[in-house]
Amino acid sequence: MDSYFKNSYLDPKQVRAQLPKRASSDLASPSQPLTIAIAISGSSKSKNVVKWALKKFGSEENVIFKLIHIHPKLTSVPTPSGNTVSISEAPEDVAATYRQNVMQETKETLLKPFKKMCERKKVAVELQVLESNSVAVAITREVNEHLISNLVIGRSSHGAFSSSRYHDITAKISAYVSNLCTVYVVSKGVYILSKDKLSSDTERNETLRDSGNEKTDSSSWSSGSGPNSDVMSNALKSNPHALSKKRLQHLPTIIRGVSVPIDETSSAESDETRSMSSDVAEEVSKRGSPETSRSVSWNHQFRDFDERKDAMSSMSMYSNHEYGNVTQGGDYFTDNQDTLNEISKLRAELRHAQEMYAVAQVETLDASRKLNELKFEELTLKEHEMKGLAEKETQTFEKKLREERDTEQRREAEIKAACEAKEKEKLEEISLVAPKLQYQEFTWEEIITATSSFSEDLKIGMGAYGDVYKCNLHHTIAAVKVLHSAESSLSKQFDQELEILSKIRHPHLVLLLGACPERGALVYEYMENGSLEDRLFQVNNSEPIPWFVRFRIIWEVASALVFLHKSKPTPIIHRDLKPANILLDHNFVSKVGDVGLSTMIQVDPLLTKFTMYKQTSPVGTLCYIDPEYQRTGRISPKSDVYALGMIILQLLTAQPAMALTYTVEIAMENNNDDELIQILDKKAGNWPIEETRQLAALALYCTELRAKDRPDLEDQILPVLESLKKVADKARNSLSAAPSQPPSHFICPLLKDVMKEPCIAADGYTYDRRAIEEWMENHRTSPVTDSPLQNVNLLPNHTLYAAIVEWRNRNQ
């Protein structure tokens, strides 16, 4: 860093003149904090300097310590590959980020210990890291720009009284800093001298050095070390006085013609400065700035100054040599006193020219800096303009993309809406929820014939309101439910069940195939595996139901209840949900039946957020009736939730419903798996303990005495059952169960395959539409009875079509 001062020939007074001046108003007022600048080098000496500063100024009020460290200028930036690249070639943002990281790291690693020293003394601290290759110039600039009145520095490694003035950084700082700043020099924690003493010593060393240089130059010429020393020595030996007199006579010619530089360093610097000044002047002239004429004028002064400097150097060398000869001659010096005075005058002019040259150099550098600033501003403006144009283009492009994307989305939405409209129209034709009562009417004679006059062998069930028989209607196996009598209450129940089942369709609700209104008979699809109650308790030695099938059955029943509770326009509550009313087909798919006791709740759309309930007389089966419903007569969807909880407990234990809740609660109290396993139905297989415990806890939650304490069916119960169903499906798939066979009434008598579009012909039998149309093109008789057809009209069998669709979806 000292190389800057080694090659610098600026006088400290000139340097101070170029630095910012400190007005009297800039001096710290008593209300402003006192700033103490401390130069930190990072060595152990800096610790002693900070300690001395704390001892000196730490006790004062309203004082701030400013710790200053000079970091060498960064010349390269490391790359991810481990190499380095010049900082001038690196991108501006990368270089700036790297510089910021280096400065921050310097503060953290080097200045932080000194900051802690100050904080322990409760002194405010400010950290400053400057980037410069010259310690003295950087510190001087910082002190003068921020009007710092006190500076504490350590003695440099060269010593405070070094023989070379510019090799001592401490002396340089003292020389260049403003006179209004007090400089304290500290060595080993002891104050040794201030700025005034340091400056006087430095000036004395400078004077001694200048005198020594003059003597050296004079002695070198006197000893014959100059050019043509042999010739001049011989001339002096032959006639020294004549030679000296002759030289004095031709002294003006020597001064004008000889151009020997004072020393090589000054000559090289002069040439370099002239070249730089010429280039700067040319650049300024191109810019057309106000500095042009002054810079060109200085170029002419530089050339005149160089010529005079060379001449004066030659004159000085020759005059020194002559002065030595005159001194040896004895009397010649007195005779030529005027000549020596002239030489002194020329030396003074030379010094003045050197000072003017230095000032011109500073102004030239300032003009070059302003030129670079103007270029940088111009480039910055162009960059901003280009960025603005790029942003506008980007925004325009993005706007077009958004418009195209929105157009494409609208087009897709329109296509989707059109497809949905077509699908909706198609579904309306075969809607599962018909607006009117849609069922096939059977005559009483057909019912008698199908049941073999109600043969006891065909009786498959008995209930409080009627008996259920297996029958064969139109070559379709079905189940017919016949009421005991035509009482008004039973007639009302029949009408209600007919109304509900004819309007709703769900995969897990028993499918209504038709009815005989005149005698109160309902025809359902035939469920081969009977009721859940019979299979659960193994009536007629039927096979037990596996646990994974039971998990699925629970989910199916819950989904049917959600469908009933969410039906439009009036929600439906079953009121008599129990295992006997849950029927199983040949694939053990469960369907809820016997909705005769169901009730519909009229709900105001504006009050749907409140609990739905209806005041009725309690009906149903004892152990499955909601206790709150028994006590108050108020029915709500939570009444079916209570019955669902009881069914879950029975599926887990295969025990009667009486006191079953208490039994399961005791088994679940201690969280003991063995106690839970003891009450489970062992015939169902190896129950998964964690899932079974979760299902048992849900069942107990459903059987809370108060309806408001029970979980919501759709939001809380159904998600849990869906997760358990997935576990059950994995277990079922592992057994590689064979796909189910279609029911016989799904088979077309002509195609001998499942019908795609079932239609009822004039003979009362159901055929596939395409097959029967092709038959009737060539025949006018029934394909089954071979009797003549009264007409060729075909009636779509929507009920059977829905059942076929359900079966296909289930077996995909």
C-alpha positions in Angstrom: 0.0 0.0 0.0 3.0 2.4 0.6 3.8 2.2 -3.2 1.3 5.0 -3.7 3.4 7.4 -1.5 6.7 6.1 -2.7 6.0 7.5 -6.2 4.1 10.5 -5.1 5.7 14.0 -5.2 2.7 16.0 -4.0 3.3 18.3 -1.1 1.1 17.6 2.0 -0.2 21.2 1.8 -1.3 20.6 -1.8 -3.1 17.4 -0.8 -4.9 19.1 2.0 -5.9 21.8 -0.3 -7.6 19.2 -2.6 -9.5 17.7 0.3 -12.9 19.0 1.6 -12.6 22.2 3.6 -14.1 22.3 7.1 -16.0 25.4 7.8 -16.4 26.7 11.3 -20.0 25.8 11.3 -19.0 22.2 10.7 -17.3 21.8 14.0 -19.1 19.6 16.5 -21.4 21.5 18.7 -21.9 20.5 22.3 -25.2 18.9 21.4 -23.6 16.7 18.7 -21.8 13.5 19.6 -18.0 13.5 19.8 -16.7 11.1 17.1 -13.4 9.4 17.8 -11.9 7.7 14.7 -9.6 4.8 15.4 -7.5 3.2 12.7 -7.6 -0.7 13.0 -4.9 -2.8 11.3 -6.0 -6.1 12.7 -2.8 -6.8 14.6 -2.3 -7.0 18.3 -1.2 -3.3 18.2 -4.7 -2.3 17.4 -5.9 -3.8 20.7 -3.6 -1.5 22.6 -4.8 1.5 20.5 -8.4 0.8 21.3 -7.6 0.3 25.0 -5.9 3.7 25.1 -8.8 5.4 23.3 -11.3 3.9 25.8 -9.2 5.1 28.7 -8.8 8.5 27.1 -12.3 9.2 25.8 -14.5 6.3 27.2 -15.6 8.3 30.2 -16.9 11.3 28.2 -20.6 11.7 27.5 -22.1 11.5 24.1 -19.1 9.9 22.4 -19.0 7.6 19.4 -16.0 5.4 18.4 -15.6 4.9 14.7 -13.4 1.9 14.0 -11.8 2.2 10.5 -10.1 -0.6 8.6 -8.5 -0.3 5.1 -9.0 -3.4 2.9 -6.8 -3.7 -0.2 -8.7 -3.2 -3.5 -10.3 -6.4 -4.9 -8.8 -7.4 -8.2 -10.4 -10.8 -8.8 -13.6 -12.7 -8.1 -13.6 -16.5 -7.4 -15.6 -18.7 -9.6 -17.6 -21.9 -8.7 -14.9 -24.0 -10.4 -12.2 -22.8 -8.1 -10.6 -20.4 -10.5 -10.6 -16.6 -10.4 -11.7 -13.9 -12.9 -10.7 -10.3 -13.0 -13.2 -8.1 -11.2 -13.4 -5.8 -14.2 -14.5 -8.8 -16.4 -17.0 -10.1 -13.9 -20.7 -9.0 -14.1 -21.5 -5.9 -12.0 -24.0 -7.7 -9.7 -21.6 -10.6 -9.1 -18.7 -8.2 -8.3 -20.9 -6.0 -6.1 -22.2 -9.1 -4.2 -18.7 -10.5 -3.7 -17.4 -7.1 -2.6 -20.3 -6.7 -0.1 -19.6 -10.3 1.3 -15.9 -9.6 1.7 -16.5 -6.3 3.5 -19.2 -7.9 5.8 -16.9 -10.8 6.6 -14.1 -8.3 7.4 -16.4 -6.6 9.9 -17.5 -9.8 11.5 -14.0 -11.4 11.8 -11.7 -8.5 12.3 -13.6 -5.6 13.8 -16.1 -7.5 15.9 -13.7 -8.2 18.8 -12.8 -4.5 19.0 -16.5 -3.7 18.9 -17.1 -6.0 21.9 -14.4 -4.1 23.8 -16.2 -0.9 23.3 -19.6 -2.3 24.1 -18.3 -3.7 27.4 -17.4 -0.1 28.2 -20.8 1.0 27.1 -19.4 3.1 24.3 -21.3 3.5 21.0 -19.5 1.9 18.1 -19.6 2.4 14.3 -17.7 0.0 12.0 -16.3 1.2 8.7 -14.4 -0.9 6.1 -12.8 1.1 3.3 -11.4 -0.4 0.1 -8.1 1.3 -1.0 -4.5 0.5 -1.9 -3.3 3.5 0.2 -4.0 3.4 3.9 -3.0 7.0 4.5 -5.1 8.5 1.7 -8.2 6.4 2.6 -8.0 7.4 6.3 -7.3 11.0 5.5 -10.3 11.2 3.1 -12.6 9.6 5.6 -11.5 12.0 8.4 -11.9 15.1 6.3 -15.1 14.1 4.5 -16.9 13.3 7.8 -15.4 16.2 9.8 -13.8 14.0 12.4 -12.0 16.1 15.0 -10.1 13.3 16.8 -8.0 10.5 15.2 -6.2 7.7 17.1 -3.6 5.7 15.2 -0.8 3.3 16.1 2.8 3.9 15.2 3.6 2.3 11.8 6.1 -0.5 11.5 8.8 1.8 10.0 8.8 4.0 13.1 7.6 7.5 13.7 11.0 9.0 12.8 11.8 7.1 9.7 14.5 8.6 7.5 12.1 8.4 4.5 9.1 10.6 5.1 6.7 8.8 2.7 7.6 5.4 4.0 6.0 6.1 7.3 2.2 5.8 7.1 1.8 7.5 10.5 3.7 10.5 9.2 1.7 10.6 6.0 -1.6 10.6 7.8 -0.4 13.4 10.0 0.8 15.4 7.1 -2.4 15.1 5.0 -5.1 15.2 7.5 -7.0 18.5 8.2 -5.4 20.9 10.7 -8.7 20.9 12.6 -8.3 17.2 13.5 -6.2 16.2 16.5 -4.1 13.1 15.7 -3.0 10.8 18.6 -0.2 8.4 18.0 -0.2 5.4 20.3 2.5 2.8 20.7 2.1 -0.3 23.0 -0.8 1.3 24.7 1.1 4.5 25.5 0.5 7.9 24.0 3.8 9.0 22.4 3.2 12.1 20.3 0.6 14.2 18.6 0.2 15.6 15.1 2.2 18.8 15.7 5.3 17.1 16.9 5.0 14.4 14.3 4.7 17.0 11.5 7.7 19.0 12.7 9.9 15.9 12.9 8.7 14.9 9.5 9.5 18.3 8.0 13.0 18.2 9.6 13.6 14.8 8.1 12.5 16.1 4.7 14.9 19.1 4.9 17.8 16.8 5.9 16.9 14.5 3.0 16.7 17.3 0.5 20.1 18.7 1.7 21.6 15.3 1.5 20.4 14.9 -2.1 21.8 18.2 -3.1 25.2 17.3 -1.6 25.1 14.0 -3.3 24.4 15.5 -6.7 27.1 18.1 -6.2 29.7 15.6 -5.0 28.9 13.2 -7.8 29.6 15.9 -10.4 32.7 17.1 -8.6 34.1 13.6 -8.6 33.7 13.3 -12.4 30.8 11.0 -12.6 28.8 13.1 -15.1 29.0 12.9 -18.9 32.3 13.5 -20.6 34.0 13.5 -17.2 37.4 12.5 -18.6 37.5 15.4 -21.1 36.5 17.9 -18.4 39.0 16.6 -15.9 41.9 17.0 -18.4 40.7 20.5 -19.2 40.7 21.4 -15.6 44.2 20.0 -15.0 45.6 22.1 -17.9 43.9 25.4 -17.2 41.2 25.3 -14.6 40.6 29.0 -14.4 40.4 29.5 -18.2 38.0 26.6 -18.5 35.8 27.9 -15.8 35.9 31.4 -17.3 35.0 30.0 -20.7 32.1 28.0 -19.3 30.7 31.0 -17.6 30.9 33.0 -20.8 28.9 30.3 -22.6 26.5 29.6 -19.7 23.4 31.0 -21.5 24.1 28.7 -24.5 24.5 25.7 -22.1 21.3 26.5 -20.4 19.4 26.8 -23.7 20.9 23.8 -25.5 21.6 21.1 -23.0 18.6 19.0 -21.8 19.9 16.6 -19.2 17.2 15.5 -16.7 17.7 16.0 -13.0 17.1 12.2 -12.4 15.7 9.3 -14.3 12.6 9.1 -12.1 11.6 12.7 -12.6 12.1 12.4 -16.3 10.0 9.2 -16.6 7.2 10.6 -14.5 7.3 13.8 -16.6 7.0 11.8 -19.9 4.2 9.7 -18.5 2.3 12.7 -17.2 2.6 14.5 -20.5 1.2 11.5 -22.3 -1.7 11.1 -19.9 -2.5 14.8 -19.9 -2.5 14.9 -23.8 -4.9 11.9 -23.8 -7.3 13.5 -21.3 -7.3 16.8 -23.1 -8.2 15.0 -26.3 -11.1 13.2 -24.7 -12.4 16.4 -23.1 -12.2 18.2 -26.3 -14.3 15.5 -28.0 -17.0 15.9 -25.3 -17.1 19.6 -25.9 -17.2 20.3 -22.1 -16.3 23.7 -20.6 -13.1 22.1 -19.4 -11.7 21.7 -23.0 -10.0 25.1 -23.4 -8.5 25.0 -19.9 -7.2 21.4 -20.5 -5.6 22.3 -23.8 -4.0 25.4 -22.2 -2.5 23.1 -19.5 -1.1 20.8 -22.2 0.9 23.7 -23.6 2.0 24.7 -20.1 3.1 21.0 -19.5 5.3 21.1 -22.6 6.9 24.5 -21.7 7.3 23.3 -18.2 9.1 20.1 -19.4 11.4 22.1 -21.6 12.3 24.5 -18.8 12.7 21.6 -16.4 15.2 19.9 -18.7 17.1 23.1 -19.2 17.1 23.9 -15.5 18.3 20.4 -14.7 21.2 20.7 -17.1 22.0 24.1 -15.8 21.9 22.8 -12.2 24.3 20.0 -13.0 26.8 22.2 -14.8 26.5 25.0 -12.3 27.2 22.7 -9.4 30.3 21.4 -11.2 31.4 25.0 -12.0 30.8 26.0 -8.4 33.1 23.2 -7.3 35.8 24.4 -9.6 35.4 28.0 -8.6 35.7 27.0 -5.0 38.9 25.2 -5.8 40.2 28.3 -7.7 39.6 30.5 -4.7 38.6 33.9 -6.2 36.2 33.0 -9.0 33.1 32.6 -6.9 33.2 36.3 -5.8 33.6 37.4 -9.4 30.5 35.5 -10.6 28.2 36.1 -7.7 25.5 37.4 -10.1 25.6 34.2 -12.0 25.0 32.1 -8.9 22.1 34.4 -7.9 20.6 33.8 -11.3 20.9 30.1 -10.8 19.1 30.3 -7.5 16.4 32.3 -9.1 16.0 29.7 -11.8 15.8 27.0 -9.2 13.0 28.9 -7.5 11.2 29.2 -10.8 11.7 25.4 -11.3 10.0 24.7 -8.0 7.1 27.0 -8.9 6.7 25.3 -12.2 6.7 21.9 -10.4 3.9 23.1 -8.2 1.9 24.4 -11.1 2.5 21.1 -12.9 1.1 19.3 -9.9 -2.0 21.5 -9.8 -2.5 21.0 -13.5 -2.2 17.2 -13.1 -4.9 17.3 -10.4 -7.3 19.4 -12.6 -6.6 17.1 -15.6 -7.5 14.0 -13.5 -10.6 15.8 -12.3 -11.6 16.5 -15.9 -11.0 12.9 -16.8 -13.2 11.8 -13.9 -16.0 14.1 -14.9 -15.7 12.7 -18.5 -16.0 9.2 -17.2 -19.0 10.2 -15.1 -20.8 11.7 -18.1 -20.1 8.6 -20.1 -21.4 6.4 -17.2 -24.6 8.5 -16.9 -25.2 8.3 -20.6 -24.7 4.5 -20.5 -27.0 4.3 -17.5 -29.7 6.3 -19.3 -29.5 4.0 -22.3 -29.6 1.0 -20.1 -32.8 2.3 -18.4 -34.4 3.0 -21.7 -33.5 -0.5 -23.0 -34.9 -2.1 -19.8 -38.1 0.0 -20.1 -38.5 -1.2 -23.7 -37.8 -4.8 -22.7 -40.4 -4.6 -19.8 -43.0 -3.2 -22.2 -42.4 -5.9 -24.7 -42.5 -8.5 -22.0 -45.8 -7.1 -20.6 -47.3 -7.1 -24.1 -46.2 -10.6 -24.8 -47.5 -11.8 -21.4 -50.8 -10.0 -22.1 -51.2 -11.8 -25.4 -50.4 -15.1 -23.8 -53.0 -14.5 -21.1 -55.6 -13.5 -23.7 -54.9 -16.7 -25.7 -55.0 -18.8 -22.6 -58.3 -17.2 -21.6 -59.7 -17.8 -25.0 -58.7 -21.4 -25.0 -60.2 -21.9 -21.5 -63.5 -20.3 -22.6 -63.5 -22.6 -25.7 -62.9 -25.6 -23.6 -65.5 -24.5 -21.0 -68.1 -24.1 -23.8 -67.3 -27.5 -25.3 -67.5 -29.1 -21.8 -70.8 -27.3 -21.1 -72.3 -28.5 -24.4 -71.2 -32.1 -23.6 -72.7 -31.8 -20.1 -75.9 -30.5 -21.5 -76.2 -33.4 -23.9 -75.4 -35.8 -21.1 -78.0 -34.2 -18.9 -80.6 -34.5 -21.6 -79.8 -38.2 -22.0 -79.9 -38.8 -18.2 -83.2 -37.0 -17.9 -84.6 -39.6 -20.3 -83.5 -42.4 -18.1 -83.4 -40.5 -14.8 -83.0 -42.5 -11.6 -85.2 -40.0 -9.8 -88.4 -39.7 -11.9 -90.7 -36.8 -11.3 -93.7 -39.1 -11.4 -94.6 -42.4 -10.0 -92.9 -44.8 -12.4 -93.4 -48.5 -11.8 -94.8 -51.5 -13.6 -98.3 -52.5 -12.5 -99.1 -56.1 -12.1 -102.6 -57.7 -11.8 -103.6 -59.7 -8.8 -103.9 -62.8 -10.9 -100.3 -62.4 -12.1 -99.2 -62.1 -8.4 -101.2 -65.3 -7.5 -99.7 -67.2 -10.4 -96.2 -66.1 -9.7 -96.4 -67.1 -6.1 -98.2 -70.4 -6.8 -101.2 -69.1 -4.9 -98.9 -67.9 -2.1 -97.3 -71.3 -1.4 -95.6 -71.7 1.9 -92.6 -73.2 0.2 -92.1 -69.8 -1.5 -92.4 -67.7 1.7 -89.0 -66.1 2.5 -90.0 -63.7 5.2 -92.6 -62.5 7.6 -93.2 -59.1 9.1 -95.6 -57.2 11.3 -97.3 -55.7 8.2 -97.1 -58.5 5.7 -95.4 -61.6 4.3 -92.7 -61.8 1.6 -92.8 -64.5 -1.1 -90.3 -65.5 -3.8 -92.0 -65.3 -7.3 -91.4 -65.5 -11.0 -92.9 -62.6 -12.9 -92.4 -62.5 -16.6 -89.6 -64.9 -16.3 -87.9 -62.7 -13.7 -87.2 -63.9 -10.2 -88.5 -61.3 -7.8 -89.7 -60.9 -4.2 -93.3 -59.8 -3.6 -94.4 -58.2 -0.3 -98.2 -58.6 0.4 -99.9 -56.6 3.2 -102.0 -58.6 5.6 -105.2 -56.5 5.2 -106.5 -53.3 3.6 -106.6 -51.3 6.8 -106.2 -47.6 6.5 -102.9 -47.5 8.4 -101.4 -50.3 6.3 -102.7 -48.6 3.2 -101.0 -45.4 4.2 -97.8 -47.3 4.8 -98.1 -49.0 1.4 -98.7 -45.7 -0.4 -95.7 -44.1 1.3 -93.4 -46.9 0.5 -94.6 -47.0 -3.1 -94.2 -43.2 -3.4 -90.6 -43.2 -2.0 -89.3 -46.3 -3.9 -90.8 -45.2 -7.2 -89.1 -41.8 -7.0 -85.6 -42.7 -5.8 -82.8 -44.9 -7.1 -79.6 -45.8 -5.3 -77.2 -48.7 -5.7 -77.7 -49.6 -2.0 -81.5 -49.2 -1.8 -83.8 -52.2 -2.7 -85.0 -51.8 -6.3 -88.8 -51.6 -6.8 -89.8 -53.6 -9.9 -93.5 -53.0 -9.8 -96.7 -53.1 -7.7 -100.3 -54.2 -7.5 -102.1 -51.2 -6.0 -105.5 -52.9 -5.9 -104.4 -55.5 -3.3 -101.3 -53.8 -1.7 -98.5 -55.8 -3.1 -95.0 -54.6 -3.9 -92.6 -56.4 -6.2 -88.8 -56.0 -5.4 -85.7 -57.4 -6.9 -84.8 -60.7 -5.4 -81.9 -60.7 -2.9 -80.5 -64.2 -2.9 -78.6 -64.0 0.4 -81.5 -62.8 2.5 -81.2 -60.3 5.3 -78.1 -59.3 7.1 -79.6 -60.5 10.4 -80.1 -64.1 9.1 -76.5 -64.2 7.7 -75.1 -62.6 10.9 -76.6 -65.2 13.1 -76.2 -68.0 10.5 -79.8 -69.0 10.1 -80.2 -72.3 8.2 -76.5 -72.9 8.8 -75.4 -70.2 6.3 -71.8 -69.3 6.0 -70.4 -66.5 8.2 -69.6 -63.1 6.6 -65.9 -62.3 6.5 -64.7 -59.2 8.3 -63.7 -57.3 5.1 -67.3 -57.9 3.7 -68.7 -56.5 7.0 -66.5 -53.4 6.6 -67.9 -52.8 3.1 -71.5 -53.4 4.2 -71.2 -50.7 6.9 -70.0 -48.2 4.3 -72.8 -49.2 1.8 -75.5 -48.7 4.4 -74.0 -45.3 5.5 -73.9 -44.1 1.8 -77.6 -45.1 1.4 -78.5 -43.1 4.5 -76.6 -40.1 3.3 -78.5 -40.3 0.0 -81.9 -40.5 1.8 -81.0 -37.6 4.1 -79.8 -35.4 1.2 -82.7 -36.2 -1.1 -84.5 -33.3 -2.8 -86.9 -31.6 -2.3 -87.6 -33.3 1.0 -85.0 -35.3 3.1 -86.0 -38.8 4.1 -85.4 -40.5 7.4 -85.7 -44.3 7.5 -86.7 -44.6 11.2 -86.6 -48.4 11.2 -83.0 -49.2 10.3 -81.9 -52.7 11.6 -80.1 -55.8 10.3 -83.4 -57.4 9.3 -84.1 -54.5 6.9 -80.7 -54.8 5.2 -80.7 -57.3 2.4 -77.8 -59.0 0.6 -77.6 -60.1 -3.0 -75.7 -63.1 -4.3 -72.4 -61.1 -4.1 -73.2 -59.9 -0.6 -73.9 -56.4 -1.8 -76.1 -54.8 0.8 -79.3 -52.8 0.1 -81.5 -51.0 2.5 -85.2 -52.0 2.3 -88.5 -51.6 4.1 -88.9 -47.9 3.9 -92.5 -48.1 4.8 -92.0 -46.3 8.1 -89.8 -43.7 6.5 -90.9 -40.1 7.0 -90.2 -37.0 4.8 -89.2 -33.7 6.5 -90.3 -30.5 5.0 -87.3 -28.1 5.1 -87.2 -24.4 4.5 -84.3 -23.7 2.2 -83.5 -20.6 4.3 -83.1 -22.7 7.4 -81.0 -25.5 6.2 -78.1 -24.6 8.4 -80.2 -25.5 11.5 -80.9 -29.1 12.8 -83.7 -30.9 10.9 -86.3 -32.6 12.9 -90.0 -33.6 12.8 -92.5 -34.3 15.6 -94.0 -37.8 15.2 -95.1 -40.8 17.2 -92.3 -43.2 18.0 -92.1 -46.2 15.7 -89.4 -48.8 14.9 -87.7 -51.6 16.7 -86.9 -51.1 20.4 -83.1 -51.5 20.6 -82.5 -49.4 17.4 -84.8 -46.5 18.3 -83.1 -43.2 19.2 -83.5 -42.7 23.0 -84.1 -39.0 22.4 -86.8 -39.9 19.8 -88.4 -42.2 22.3 -88.5 -39.5 25.0 -89.5 -36.4 22.9 -91.0 -37.8 19.7 -88.7 -35.6 17.7 -87.1 -37.4 14.7 -84.0 -36.2 13.0 -81.2 -37.6 10.8 -79.3 -38.3 14.0 -81.9 -41.0 14.8 -80.7 -43.1 11.8 -77.1 -42.5 13.1 -78.0 -44.1 16.4 -79.4 -47.2 14.6 -76.2 -47.3 12.3 -74.0 -47.4 15.5 -76.0 -50.4 16.9 -75.7 -52.2 13.5 -71.9 -51.7 13.5 -71.6 -53.1 17.0 -73.6 -56.2 15.9 -71.4 -56.7 12.8 -68.3 -56.6 15.1 -69.7 -59.0 17.8 -72.5 -61.0 16.1 -74.4 -60.6 19.4 -78.0 -59.4 20.1 -78.5 -55.6 20.4 -79.7 -55.7 24.0 -77.0 -54.1 26.3 -74.5 -54.5 23.6 -73.2 -50.9 24.0 -72.3 -51.5 27.6 -70.4 -54.7 26.7 -68.3 -52.9 24.0 -67.6 -50.0 26.3 -66.2 -52.3 29.0 -63.9 -54.0 26.4 -62.7 -50.6 25.2 -62.0 -49.0 28.5 -58.5 -50.3 29.2 -57.3 -50.1 25.6 -56.5 -53.8 25.9 -56.4 -55.6 22.6 -57.1 -59.0 24.2 -60.3 -57.7 25.8 -61.5 -56.4 22.5 -60.6 -59.6 20.7 -62.7 -61.6 23.2 -65.9 -59.9 22.2 -65.3 -59.9 18.4 -67.0 -62.5 16.1 -64.2 -65.1 15.6 -66.0 -66.6 12.7 -65.4 -63.5 10.6 -61.6 -64.2 10.4 -58.6 -62.4 11.6 -59.8 -58.8 12.4 -57.2 -56.0 11.9 -56.9 -54.7 15.5 -56.2 -51.0 14.8 -59.0 -50.6 12.2 -61.4 -52.7 14.3 -60.7 -50.5 17.4 -61.3 -47.4 15.3 -64.6 -48.8 14.0 -65.8 -49.8 17.5 -65.0 -46.3 18.9 -67.0 -44.8 16.0 -70.0 -47.1 16.8 -69.9 -46.0 20.5 -69.7 -42.3 19.3 -72.9 -42.9 17.2 -74.8 -44.4 20.1 -74.5 -41.4 22.4 -77.8 -40.7 24.3 -78.1 -37.1 23.1 -78.5 -36.5 19.4 -76.2 -33.4 19.5 -73.3 -35.5 20.9 -73.4 -37.9 17.9 -71.2 -37.3 14.8 -72.4 -36.0 11.5 -73.1 -38.8 9.0 -71.6 -37.2 5.9 -68.7 -35.1 7.3 -67.5 -37.3 10.1 -68.7 -40.9 9.8 -68.5 -41.5 6.0 -64.9 -40.5 5.6 -63.8 -42.9 8.3 -65.8 -45.7 6.8 -64.3 -45.0 3.3 -60.8 -45.4 4.7 -61.8 -48.7 6.3 -63.4 -49.8 3.1 -60.1 -49.4 1.3 -58.5 -51.7 3.8 -61.3 -54.2 3.2 -60.9 -54.0 -0.5 -57.2 -54.8 -0.3 -58.0 -57.8 1.8 -60.7 -58.9 -0.6 -58.5 -58.5 -3.7 -55.8 -60.6 -2.0 -58.3 -63.5 -2.1 -58.9 -63.1 -5.9 -62.6 -63.2 -5.6 -64.3 -64.2 -8.9 -66.6 -61.6 -10.6 -70.3 -61.8 -9.9 -72.7 -63.4 -12.3 -75.6 -61.3 -13.7 -79.1 -61.9 -12.3 -81.3 -64.0 -14.6 -83.8 -61.1 -15.2 -80.9 -59.1 -16.8 -80.7 -61.7 -19.6 -82.6 -61.1 -22.8 -84.6 -64.2 -23.9 -83.5 -63.6 -27.5 -79.8 -62.7 -27.0 -79.2 -64.9 -24.0 -77.0 -62.1 -22.7 -77.3 -59.0 -20.5 -79.6 -56.4 -22.1 -78.3 -53.0 -23.1 -81.6 -51.3 -23.5 -84.5 -53.3 -21.9 -88.0 -52.8 -23.2 -91.3 -54.4 -22.4 -93.2 -55.8 -25.4 -96.9 -56.4 -25.8 -96.6 -60.0 -24.3 -95.4 -58.5 -21.0 -91.8 -59.9 -21.3 -88.7 -57.7 -21.3 -86.3 -57.8 -24.3 -83.3 -56.0 -25.6 -84.7 -53.2 -27.9 -82.5 -54.1 -30.9 -83.2 -57.8 -30.6 -87.0 -57.5 -30.3 -87.2 -55.0 -33.2 -85.3 -57.4 -35.4 -87.6 -60.2 -34.3 -90.8 -58.2 -35.0 -89.6 -57.3 -38.6 -90.3 -61.0 -39.5 -92.7 -62.2 -36.8 -95.9 -61.1 -35.2 -95.8 -63.6 -32.3 -94.2 -63.6 -28.9 -90.7 -65.1 -28.8 -91.5 -66.7 -25.4 -95.2 -67.8 -25.6 -95.5 -67.9 -29.4 -98.9 -66.2 -29.0 -99.8 -63.3 -31.4 -98.7 -59.9 -30.3 -101.5 -57.4 -30.0 -99.3 -54.5 -31.1 -95.6 -53.7 -31.8 -95.2 -50.9 -29.2 -92.2 -51.1 -26.9 -92.2 -49.6 -23.4 -88.7 -48.7 -21.9 -88.0 -50.5 -18.6 -86.2 -47.7 -16.7 -86.1 -49.7 -13.5 -84.4 -52.7 -15.0 -82.0 -50.5 -17.0 -80.9 -48.7 -13.8 -80.3 -52.1 -12.1 -78.2 -53.3 -15.1 -76.1 -50.1 -15.1 -75.5 -50.5 -11.4 -74.4 -54.1 -11.9 -72.0 -53.2 -14.7 -70.4 -50.4 -12.7 -69.9 -52.7 -9.7 -68.2 -55.3 -11.8 -65.9 -53.1 -13.8 
